[in-house]
Amino acid sequence: AMRGSESPEQRARALQRGTLVHRLLQSLPDLADEQRLEAARRYLARAARDWSDDERNALIAQSLALLDDPRFAPVFAPGNRAEVSIIGRLPRPRGGHVVVSGQIDRLVVTDDAVLIVDYKTNHAPPTHAKDAPPAYVRQLALYRAVLTHLYPGRTIRAALAWTETLEIMEISAPALDAGLASALAR
């Protein structure tokens, strides 16, 4: 939602920033560490031509810091998949189905668990998972329900990655269960 204090220009810039971070987080993890800075510079020189050098450098520094953050190392480890298309059908309790179709920004699959990460570009992201927008939680819950059938026996976890603050926020299993119930009841 737009905040009253934001000009249309600020809003447009925040959305552009979200898109740029999204692309960097999509492509940089597949490169060797020493190639990332140069690749990010080349990309932003093209994609953010109207930004100042300082603005571009700040964005690169933040993105690389996220990739280097040990808390998020598993998310950006080599071999994880970016932009994974997902489609499935889930039965509604009162009959009929919900068709789930979307794209998972980052999918981390290990022997015993699966982590879904969705990038969100909100300008003022919540600081607590309990305040995550319900629509986002429902979306993750639907993805999780579909993946439960694809990866039986594995724990399926889900998190939102906020491009504005460059934080990753895991959504609890009870919150995801509630989100799924809400999505299927609609």
N, CA, C and O of each residue as an XYZ file, in Angstrom:
744
protein
N       0.851     -1.188      0.000
C       0.000      0.000      0.000
C       0.886      1.237      0.000
O       1.976      1.234      0.572
N       0.417      2.270     -0.633
C       1.196      3.491     -0.735
C       1.051      4.292      0.543
O      -0.053      4.467      1.059
N       2.148      4.767      1.038
C       2.071      5.610      2.227
C       1.931      7.053      1.785
O       2.482      7.452      0.759
N       1.185      7.844      2.567
C       0.893      9.212      2.183
C       2.135     10.041      1.954
O       2.130     10.945      1.119
N       3.198      9.750      2.680
C       4.397     10.590      2.611
C       5.240     10.299      1.376
O       6.212     11.007      1.113
N       4.886      9.277      0.623
C       5.715      8.886     -0.516
C       5.260      9.545     -1.807
O       4.076      9.520     -2.143
N       6.196     10.127     -2.519
C       5.855     10.686     -3.826
C       5.808      9.553     -4.854
O       6.390      8.491     -4.634
N       5.117      9.777     -5.976
C       5.121      8.752     -7.035
C       6.549      8.411     -7.485
O       6.840      7.266     -7.830
N       7.438      9.419     -7.476
C       8.833      9.164     -7.886
C       9.522      8.210     -6.902
O      10.231      7.285     -7.299
N       9.294      8.462     -5.610
C       9.901      7.584     -4.589
C       9.375      6.163     -4.733
O      10.121      5.190     -4.624
N       8.075      6.069     -4.980
C       7.446      4.761     -5.126
C       8.039      4.025     -6.329
O       8.372      2.842     -6.249
N       8.164      4.744     -7.436
C       8.712      4.142     -8.655
C      10.153      3.688     -8.411
O      10.568      2.619     -8.859
N      10.903      4.523     -7.692
C      12.293      4.179     -7.406
C      12.371      2.929     -6.520
O      13.221      2.064     -6.731
N      11.475      2.843     -5.526
C      11.468      1.674     -4.636
C      11.142      0.402     -5.418
O      11.735     -0.650     -5.179
N      10.202      0.504     -6.348
C       9.845     -0.666     -7.157
C      11.005     -1.053     -8.072
O      11.301     -2.234     -8.254
N      11.655     -0.039     -8.644
C      12.803     -0.321     -9.517
C      13.908     -0.991     -8.695
O      14.535     -1.954     -9.136
N      14.130     -0.459     -7.496
C      15.145     -1.027     -6.613
C      14.834     -2.497     -6.317
O      15.725     -3.346     -6.313
N      13.561     -2.775     -6.071
C      13.159     -4.156     -5.802
C      13.475     -5.069     -6.967
O      13.985     -6.175     -6.787
N      13.165     -4.593     -8.168
C      13.436     -5.391     -9.372
C      14.931     -5.649     -9.536
O      15.348     -6.759     -9.865
N      15.736     -4.603     -9.299
C      17.189     -4.738     -9.455
C      17.760     -5.731     -8.445
O      18.564     -6.592     -8.799
N      17.333     -5.602     -7.172
C      17.827     -6.525     -6.145
C      17.426     -7.956     -6.493
O      18.217     -8.891     -6.364
N      16.176     -8.103     -6.938
C      15.652     -9.409     -7.327
C      16.567    -10.068     -8.356
O      16.949    -11.230     -8.223
N      16.910     -9.285     -9.396
C      17.769     -9.817    -10.464
C      19.167    -10.168     -9.942
O      19.737    -11.194    -10.312
N      19.708     -9.306     -9.083
C      21.042     -9.577     -8.529
C      21.027    -10.859     -7.695
O      21.932    -11.688     -7.797
N      19.987    -11.011     -6.869
C      19.922    -12.196     -6.007
C      19.656    -13.458     -6.818
O      19.950    -14.571     -6.383
N      19.091    -13.259     -8.013
C      18.814    -14.384     -8.899
C      20.082    -14.882     -9.575
O      20.314    -16.086     -9.685
N      20.908    -13.927    -10.029
C      22.030    -14.320    -10.881
C      23.374    -14.411    -10.166
O      24.202    -15.250    -10.524
N      23.606    -13.569     -9.168
C      24.939    -13.547     -8.543
C      25.320    -14.846     -7.816
O      26.490    -15.227     -7.851
N      24.376    -15.541     -7.156
C      24.805    -16.742     -6.422
C      25.473    -17.796     -7.308
O      26.269    -18.601     -6.823
N      25.151    -17.794     -8.607
C      25.733    -18.799     -9.500
C      27.150    -18.441     -9.945
O      27.823    -19.244    -10.592
N      27.598    -17.244     -9.600
C      28.950    -16.822     -9.992
C      29.928    -17.048     -8.848
O      29.540    -17.064     -7.679
N      31.197    -17.221     -9.195
C      32.236    -17.299     -8.167
C      32.300    -15.953     -7.432
O      32.027    -14.901     -8.012
N      32.663    -16.008     -6.155
C      32.697    -14.792     -5.330
C      33.420    -13.640     -6.014
O      32.956    -12.500     -5.992
N      34.566    -13.951     -6.622
C      35.403    -12.872     -7.164
C      34.799    -12.262     -8.442
O      35.236    -11.202     -8.890
N      33.802    -12.929     -9.020
C      33.174    -12.386    -10.242
C      31.946    -11.535     -9.932
O      31.453    -10.805    -10.793
N      31.456    -11.634     -8.695
C      30.148    -11.038     -8.400
C      30.144     -9.521     -8.492
O      29.220     -8.936     -9.057
N      31.164     -8.884     -7.944
C      31.198     -7.422     -7.913
C      31.167     -6.857     -9.336
O      30.385     -5.958     -9.646
N      32.023     -7.398    -10.182
C      32.112     -6.903    -11.559
C      30.791     -7.159    -12.308
O      30.319     -6.301    -13.054
N      30.215     -8.322    -12.105
C      28.954     -8.654    -12.784
C      27.843     -7.708    -12.327
O      27.045     -7.241    -13.140
N      27.796     -7.426    -11.015
C      26.779     -6.522    -10.485
C      26.977     -5.113    -11.063
O      26.008     -4.444    -11.422
N      28.230     -4.672    -11.149
C      28.514     -3.342    -11.705
C      28.066     -3.249    -13.159
O      27.445     -2.268    -13.567
N      28.391     -4.285    -13.936
C      28.014     -4.288    -15.359
C      26.494     -4.233    -15.497
O      25.956     -3.477    -16.306
N      25.807     -5.058    -14.685
C      24.348     -5.121    -14.783
C      23.709     -3.771    -14.434
O      22.840     -3.286    -15.158
N      24.148     -3.166    -13.317
C      23.531     -1.905    -12.885
C      23.896     -0.737    -13.795
O      23.121      0.210    -13.926
N      25.075     -0.797    -14.429
C      25.446      0.255    -15.376
C      24.415      0.314    -16.496
O      24.105      1.386    -17.014
N      23.884     -0.858    -16.864
C      22.834     -0.935    -17.891
C      21.456     -0.654    -17.308
O      20.721      0.201    -17.801
N      21.119     -1.381    -16.255
C      19.731     -1.402    -15.763
C      19.380     -0.199    -14.890
O      18.206      0.142    -14.745
N      20.401      0.448    -14.303
C      20.140      1.606    -13.434
C      20.973      2.792    -13.904
O      21.646      3.461    -13.121
N      20.903      3.026    -15.206
C      21.699      4.098    -15.817
C      21.437      5.453    -15.175
O      22.343      6.279    -15.060
N      20.178      5.680    -14.753
C      19.801      6.991    -14.211
C      20.161      7.148    -12.731
O      19.902      8.196    -12.139
N      20.755      6.117    -12.135
C      21.165      6.208    -10.728
C      22.567      6.806    -10.644
O      23.346      6.712    -11.592
N      22.880      7.414     -9.516
C      24.247      7.910     -9.300
C      25.167      6.729     -8.982
O      24.702      5.655     -8.602
N      26.465      6.936     -9.141
C      27.436      5.894     -8.793
C      27.266      5.466     -7.342
O      27.315      4.279     -7.019
N      27.065      6.459     -6.470
C      26.907      6.148     -5.041
C      25.703      5.250     -4.796
O      25.771      4.303     -4.012
N      24.600      5.557     -5.474
C      23.387      4.750     -5.296
C      23.605      3.323     -5.798
O      23.197      2.355     -5.156
N      24.250      3.213     -6.949
C      24.511      1.871     -7.491
C      25.452      1.092     -6.582
O      25.230     -0.090     -6.317
N      26.503      1.756     -6.102
C      27.476      1.077     -5.232
C      26.846      0.638     -3.919
O      27.169     -0.427     -3.393
N      25.941      1.466     -3.391
C      25.265      1.107     -2.139
C      24.403     -0.143     -2.336
O      24.372     -1.032     -1.485
N      23.709     -0.192     -3.468
C      22.848     -1.348     -3.750
C      23.686     -2.618     -3.906
O      23.313     -3.685     -3.418
N      24.810     -2.490     -4.585
C      25.700     -3.643     -4.778
C      26.238     -4.116     -3.425
O      26.261     -5.312     -3.136
N      26.668     -3.157     -2.606
C      27.228     -3.516     -1.295
C      26.194     -4.265     -0.456
O      26.516     -5.262      0.190
N      24.945     -3.776     -0.468
C      23.892     -4.438      0.316
C      23.606     -5.840     -0.207
O      23.448     -6.785      0.566
N      23.541     -5.962     -1.529
C      23.231     -7.269     -2.122
C      24.341     -8.279     -1.826
O      24.064     -9.426     -1.475
N      25.591     -7.851     -1.969
C      26.709     -8.758     -1.698
C      26.775     -9.108     -0.214
O      27.150    -10.223      0.150
N      26.406     -8.144      0.650
C      26.400     -8.428      2.088
C      25.379     -9.513      2.412
O      25.632    -10.379      3.249
N      24.231     -9.464      1.751
C      23.208    -10.493      1.979
C      23.735    -11.855      1.537
O      23.562    -12.853      2.237
N      24.381    -11.889      0.367
C      24.906    -13.156     -0.151
C      26.002    -13.707      0.758
O      26.184    -14.920      0.849
N      26.729    -12.815      1.429
C      27.835    -13.240      2.298
C      27.379    -13.530      3.731
O      28.162    -14.036      4.536
N      26.129    -13.216      4.054
C      25.650    -13.376      5.428
C      25.555    -14.863      5.763
O      24.813    -15.593      5.107
N      26.302    -15.327      6.786
C      26.290    -16.769      7.091
C      24.896    -17.300      7.416
O      24.620    -18.482      7.210
N      24.009    -16.424      7.927
C      22.652    -16.906      8.243
C      21.921    -17.368      6.992
O      21.051    -18.237      7.050
N      22.288    -16.767      5.843
C      21.547    -17.057      4.624
C      22.350    -17.909      3.649
O      21.918    -18.143      2.520
N      23.524    -18.373      4.090
C      24.381    -19.155      3.194
C      23.627    -20.305      2.520
O      23.791    -20.515      1.319
N      22.793    -21.065      3.275
C      22.104    -22.187      2.620
C      21.197    -21.739      1.477
O      21.014    -22.469      0.502
N      20.632    -20.545      1.598
C      19.700    -20.072      0.576
C      20.421    -19.816     -0.736
O      19.897    -20.099     -1.814
N      21.634    -19.276     -0.632
C      22.342    -18.860     -1.836
C      23.454    -19.835     -2.231
O      24.273    -19.526     -3.097
N      23.483    -21.005     -1.600
C      24.511    -21.992     -1.930
C      24.378    -22.412     -3.393
O      23.281    -22.418     -3.950
N      25.518    -22.766     -4.010
C      25.472    -23.236     -5.397
C      24.570    -24.460     -5.498
O      24.496    -25.260     -4.566
N      23.891    -24.603     -6.621
C      23.047    -25.777     -6.818
C      21.601    -25.534     -6.426
O      20.721    -26.303     -6.813
N      21.340    -24.481     -5.665
C      19.951    -24.149     -5.390
C      19.354    -23.513     -6.625
O      20.064    -22.947     -7.456
N      18.047    -23.613     -6.736
C      17.431    -23.182     -7.979
C      16.735    -21.844     -7.809
O      16.093    -21.581     -6.792
N      16.878    -20.996     -8.836
C      16.205    -19.707     -8.861
C      15.036    -19.788     -9.828
O      15.088    -20.519    -10.817
N      13.979    -19.034     -9.539
C      12.838    -18.927    -10.460
C      12.291    -20.300    -10.836
O      12.332    -20.688    -12.004
N      11.789    -21.023     -9.865
C      11.247    -22.363    -10.115
C       9.738    -22.257    -10.312
O       9.022    -21.788     -9.428
N       9.260    -22.693    -11.475
C       7.813    -22.671    -11.715
C       7.160    -23.806    -10.957
O       7.700    -24.909    -10.864
N       5.977    -23.514    -10.412
C       5.273    -24.531     -9.639
C       3.807    -24.503    -10.036
O       3.216    -23.438    -10.212
N       3.226    -25.696    -10.175
C       1.799    -25.779    -10.470
C       1.241    -27.020     -9.791
O       1.896    -28.061     -9.746
N       0.047    -26.905     -9.274
C      -0.569    -28.050     -8.609
C      -2.030    -27.762     -8.315
O      -2.508    -26.639     -8.475
N      -2.729    -28.807     -7.878
C      -4.138    -28.664     -7.499
C      -4.296    -29.140     -6.070
O      -3.791    -30.198     -5.696
N      -4.998    -28.354     -5.278
C      -5.233    -28.729     -3.880
C      -6.731    -28.811     -3.640
O      -7.476    -27.911     -4.028
N      -7.180    -29.899     -2.995
C      -8.619    -30.022     -2.734
C      -9.081    -29.039     -1.666
O      -8.384    -28.810     -0.677
N     -10.257    -28.464     -1.874
C     -10.880    -27.619     -0.854
C     -11.669    -28.503      0.104
O     -12.203    -29.531     -0.314
N     -11.754    -28.128      1.381
C     -12.507    -28.951      2.351
C     -13.969    -29.142      1.939
O     -14.565    -30.184      2.214
N     -14.547    -28.123      1.272
C     -15.968    -28.241      0.929
C     -16.178    -28.681     -0.514
O     -17.247    -28.469     -1.087
N     -15.156    -29.293     -1.096
C     -15.296    -29.773     -2.469
C     -14.663    -28.797     -3.458
O     -14.506    -27.611     -3.168
N     -14.301    -29.321     -4.634
C     -13.630    -28.495     -5.628
C     -12.138    -28.409     -5.329
O     -11.632    -29.040     -4.401
N     -11.453    -27.617     -6.137
C     -10.002    -27.513     -6.017
C      -9.545    -26.069     -6.111
O     -10.240    -25.207     -6.648
N      -8.373    -25.833     -5.581
C      -7.671    -24.576     -5.831
C      -6.506    -24.922     -6.741
O      -5.728    -25.829     -6.446
N      -6.385    -24.203     -7.842
C      -5.224    -24.404     -8.712
C      -4.128    -23.448     -8.245
O      -4.336    -22.238     -8.150
N      -2.969    -24.013     -7.961
C      -1.831    -23.210     -7.495
C      -0.849    -23.099     -8.656
O      -0.408    -24.107     -9.210
N      -0.519    -21.885     -9.009
C       0.422    -21.695    -10.099
C       1.248    -20.456     -9.776
O       0.697    -19.406     -9.445
N       2.548    -20.578     -9.871
C       3.371    -19.430     -9.541
C       4.836    -19.716     -9.772
O       5.203    -20.709    -10.401
N       5.659    -18.840     -9.259
C       7.101    -18.972     -9.422
C       7.768    -18.761     -8.072
O       7.554    -17.743     -7.414
N       8.571    -19.726     -7.670
C       9.309    -19.627     -6.408
C      10.651    -18.970     -6.721
O      11.387    -19.427     -7.596
N      10.959    -17.906     -6.004
C      12.172    -17.153     -6.327
C      13.437    -17.952     -6.050
O      14.406    -17.884     -6.805
N      13.415    -18.711     -4.954
C      14.598    -19.518     -4.633
C      14.129    -20.780     -3.929
O      13.354    -20.714     -2.975
N      14.597    -21.927     -4.397
C      14.199    -23.210     -3.813
C      15.451    -23.947     -3.349
O      16.359    -24.225     -4.132
N      15.472    -24.254     -2.057
C      16.619    -24.926     -1.456
C      16.167    -26.325     -1.052
O      15.299    -26.475     -0.192
N      16.750    -27.344     -1.667
C      16.349    -28.721     -1.376
C      17.526    -29.467     -0.759
O      18.585    -29.581     -1.377
N      17.342    -29.977      0.458
C      18.362    -30.819      1.084
C      17.752    -32.199      1.336
O      16.585    -32.433      1.022
N      18.543    -33.107      1.904
C      18.066    -34.476      2.093
C      16.831    -34.555      2.972
O      15.976    -35.418      2.772
N      16.731    -33.644      3.959
C      15.608    -33.779      4.882
C      14.666    -32.586      4.908
O      13.661    -32.604      5.619
N      14.980    -31.553      4.142
C      14.125    -30.359      4.196
C      14.112    -29.622      2.860
O      14.994    -29.790      2.017
N      13.083    -28.806      2.704
C      12.961    -27.949      1.532
C      12.650    -26.551      2.054
O      11.805    -26.392      2.935
N      13.325    -25.540      1.517
C      13.056    -24.162      1.908
C      12.623    -23.377      0.676
O      13.312    -23.345     -0.343
N      11.446    -22.737      0.803
C      10.917    -21.860     -0.241
C      11.248    -20.432      0.170
O      10.947    -20.030      1.295
N      11.863    -19.656     -0.724
C      12.121    -18.253     -0.412
C      11.478    -17.398     -1.504
O      11.711    -17.599     -2.696
N      10.665    -16.443     -1.064
C       9.992    -15.545     -1.987
C      10.505    -14.129     -1.742
O      10.468    -13.644     -0.611
N      10.983    -13.463     -2.796
C      11.479    -12.090     -2.653
C      10.313    -11.115     -2.727
O       9.457    -11.222     -3.606
N      10.285    -10.170     -1.807
C       9.232     -9.149     -1.802
C       9.867     -7.771     -1.728
O      10.859     -7.563     -1.031
N       9.274     -6.830     -2.463
C       9.914     -5.525     -2.620
C       9.239     -4.421     -1.803
O       9.460     -3.240     -2.071
N       8.422     -4.785     -0.812
C       7.734     -3.754     -0.026
C       8.704     -2.705      0.500
O       9.805     -3.013      0.956
N       8.264     -1.483      0.421
C       9.137     -0.381      0.813
C       9.331     -0.322      2.329
O      10.395      0.077      2.803
N       8.307     -0.717      3.089
C       8.421     -0.693      4.557
C       8.026     -2.064      5.092
O       6.933     -2.229      5.632
N       8.908     -3.044      4.944
C       8.532     -4.406      5.346
C       8.345     -4.509      6.852
O       8.927     -3.738      7.614
N       7.521     -5.477      7.276
C       7.311     -5.670      8.714
C       8.585     -6.166      9.378
O       9.441     -6.769      8.731
N       8.703     -5.908     10.674
C       9.895     -6.373     11.389
C       9.661     -7.736     12.029
O      10.616     -8.421     12.394
N       8.386     -8.137     12.170
C       8.081     -9.426     12.805
C       7.275    -10.292     11.847
O       6.400     -9.804     11.132
N       7.584    -11.587     11.846
C       6.898    -12.509     10.943
C       5.385    -12.485     11.164
O       4.610    -12.666     10.225
N       4.972    -12.260     12.417
C       3.529    -12.272     12.677
C       2.808    -11.136     11.953
O       1.589    -11.172     11.786
N       3.576    -10.118     11.521
C       2.983     -8.987     10.812
C       3.127     -9.093      9.293
O       2.808     -8.149      8.570
N       3.600    -10.226      8.816
C       3.739    -10.408      7.370
C       2.357    -10.310      6.717
O       1.379    -10.810      7.273
N       2.265     -9.675      5.552
C       0.961     -9.543      4.892
C       0.309    -10.912      4.669
O       0.949    -11.826      4.148
N      -0.965    -11.057      5.062
C      -1.636    -12.361      4.955
C      -1.606    -12.950      3.543
O      -1.511    -14.167      3.383
N      -1.687    -12.098      2.523
C      -1.674    -12.619      1.147
C      -0.349    -13.317      0.846
O      -0.325    -14.326      0.142
N       0.742    -12.786      1.372
C       2.058    -13.407      1.151
C       2.139    -14.747      1.871
O       2.673    -15.722      1.343
N       1.596    -14.777      3.091
C       1.637    -16.023      3.872
C       0.786    -17.094      3.184
O       1.176    -18.259      3.120
N      -0.385    -16.685      2.668
C      -1.239    -17.641      1.947
C      -0.525    -18.198      0.727
O      -0.594    -19.396      0.454
N       0.162    -17.326     -0.007
C       0.883    -17.760     -1.210
C       1.950    -18.795     -0.841
O       2.047    -19.844     -1.479
N       2.746    -18.499      0.187
C       3.773    -19.452      0.630
C       3.134    -20.757      1.095
O       3.653    -21.842      0.835
N       1.998    -20.636      1.788
C       1.317    -21.824      2.314
C       0.844    -22.735      1.173
O       0.929    -23.960      1.270
N       0.346    -22.125      0.097
C      -0.102    -22.908     -1.058
C       1.088    -23.596     -1.734
O       1.008    -24.770     -2.094
N       2.191    -22.861     -1.905
C       3.400    -23.469     -2.486
C       3.856    -24.640     -1.621
O       4.203    -25.708     -2.125
N       3.847    -24.416     -0.311
C       4.301    -25.456      0.625
C       3.431    -26.698      0.517
O       3.935    -27.821      0.541
N       2.118    -26.493      0.398
C       1.207    -27.638      0.301
C       1.467    -28.450     -0.969
O       1.423    -29.680     -0.945
N       1.738    -27.758     -2.074
C       2.045    -28.458     -3.326
C       3.367    -29.225     -3.189
O       3.472    -30.375     -3.615
N       4.368    -28.580     -2.593
C       5.681    -29.225     -2.465
C       5.659    -30.403     -1.494
O       6.475    -31.318     -1.607
N       4.727    -30.383     -0.541
C       4.601    -31.508      0.394
C       4.360    -32.814     -0.370
O       4.838    -33.877      0.025
N       3.608    -32.708     -1.474
C       3.338    -33.912     -2.281
C       4.552    -34.298     -3.122
O       4.765    -35.477     -3.406
N       5.341    -33.308     -3.516
C       6.511    -33.597     -4.356
C       7.693    -34.113     -3.542
O       8.533    -34.861     -4.043
N       7.742    -33.697     -2.263
C       8.866    -34.091     -1.399
C       8.336    -34.731     -0.120
O       8.507    -34.180      0.967
N       7.700    -35.881     -0.244
C       7.120    -36.509      0.954
C       8.211    -36.840      1.971
O       9.315    -37.248      1.609
N       7.882    -36.658      3.239
C       8.838    -37.003      4.292
C       9.832    -35.897      4.606
O      10.613    -36.026      5.548
N       9.820    -34.814      3.837
C      10.739    -33.715      4.142
C       9.968    -32.555      4.771
O       8.814    -32.297      4.429
N      10.626    -31.872      5.689
C      10.048    -30.658      6.269
C      10.089    -29.557      5.212
O      11.136    -29.295      4.620
N       8.951    -28.919      4.980
C       8.921    -27.824      4.009
C       8.821    -26.512      4.774
O       7.822    -26.257      5.446
N       9.844    -25.687      4.674
C       9.865    -24.394      5.358
C       9.687    -23.290      4.323
O       9.910    -23.501      3.131
N       9.287    -22.120      4.786
C       9.027    -21.022      3.853
C       9.442    -19.707      4.488
O       9.279    -19.497      5.689
N       9.983    -18.824      3.654
C      10.463    -17.545      4.166
C      10.243    -16.453      3.124
O      10.205    -16.708      1.921
N      10.100    -15.238      3.626
C      10.032    -14.050      2.776
C      11.383    -13.347      2.851
O      11.942    -13.182      3.935
N      11.906    -12.934      1.705
C      13.142    -12.145      1.686
C      12.756    -10.736      1.260
O      12.255    -10.521      0.156
N      12.998     -9.778      2.154
C      12.623     -8.394      1.876
C      13.767     -7.685      1.185
O      14.849     -7.552      1.758
N      13.547     -7.227     -0.038
C      14.632     -6.600     -0.786
C      14.965     -5.218     -0.244
O      16.069     -4.721     -0.468
N      14.033     -4.588      0.465
C      14.281     -3.240      0.975
C      15.261     -3.283      2.148
O      16.210     -2.501      2.194
N      15.030     -4.196      3.095
C      15.887     -4.271      4.278
C      16.927     -5.381      4.135
O      17.818     -5.512      4.974
N      16.814     -6.185      3.065
C      17.699     -7.321      2.844
C      17.723     -8.233      4.077
O      18.779     -8.592      4.596
N      16.520     -8.587      4.518
C      16.354     -9.532      5.618
C      15.556    -10.723      5.113
O      14.736    -10.596      4.203
N      15.800    -11.867      5.704
C      15.009    -13.047      5.379
C      14.215    -13.433      6.623
O      14.777    -13.605      7.705
N      12.900    -13.566      6.451
C      11.986    -13.781      7.562
C      11.277    -15.125      7.374
O      10.481    -15.289      6.450
N      11.569    -16.072      8.247
C      10.885    -17.365      8.136
C       9.488    -17.269      8.736
O       9.288    -16.669      9.792
N       8.533    -17.870      8.047
C       7.151    -17.907      8.529
C       6.962    -19.235      9.264
O       7.345    -20.289      8.756
N       6.374    -19.181     10.452
C       6.260    -20.393     11.275
C       5.287    -21.396     10.652
O       4.393    -21.025      9.892
N       5.478    -22.674     10.990
C       4.581    -23.713     10.493
C       3.120    -23.443     10.886
O       2.239    -23.587     10.038
N       2.825    -23.054     12.153
C       1.424    -22.764     12.481
C       0.837    -21.628     11.635
O      -0.325    -21.687     11.235
N       1.642    -20.598     11.366
C       1.146    -19.490     10.543
C       0.875    -19.967      9.117
O      -0.099    -19.544      8.495
N       1.734    -20.848      8.598
C       1.529    -21.392      7.258
C       0.292    -22.291      7.222
O      -0.476    -22.262      6.261
N       0.105    -23.087      8.274
C      -1.086    -23.950      8.336
C      -2.359    -23.105      8.316
O      -3.323    -23.425      7.621
N      -2.341    -22.012      9.099
C      -3.501    -21.122      9.145
C      -3.700    -20.442      7.788
O      -4.832    -20.280      7.332
N      -2.614    -20.050      7.156
C      -2.702    -19.428      5.833
C      -3.289    -20.366      4.792
O      -4.065    -19.952      3.931
N      -2.906    -21.639      4.881
C      -3.434    -22.631      3.943
C      -4.933    -22.818      4.170
O      -5.711    -22.833      3.216
N      -5.330    -22.960      5.413
C      -6.755    -23.137      5.731
C      -7.559    -21.964      5.179
O      -8.634    -22.148      4.609
N      -7.028    -20.761      5.356
C      -7.700    -19.555      4.867
C      -7.772    -19.549      3.340
O      -8.801    -19.196      2.764
N      -6.682    -19.939      2.692
C      -6.659    -19.945      1.215
C      -7.645    -20.975      0.644
O      -8.293    -20.735     -0.375
N      -7.740    -22.116      1.316
C      -8.617    -23.184      0.800
C     -10.088    -22.924      1.121
O     -10.977    -23.494      0.489
N     -10.339    -22.065      2.101
C     -11.724    -21.781      2.502
C     -12.352    -20.702      1.620
O     -13.568    -20.512      1.638
N     -11.515    -19.991      0.842
C     -12.029    -18.853      0.061
C     -12.979    -19.295     -1.014
O     -13.499    -18.463     -1.757
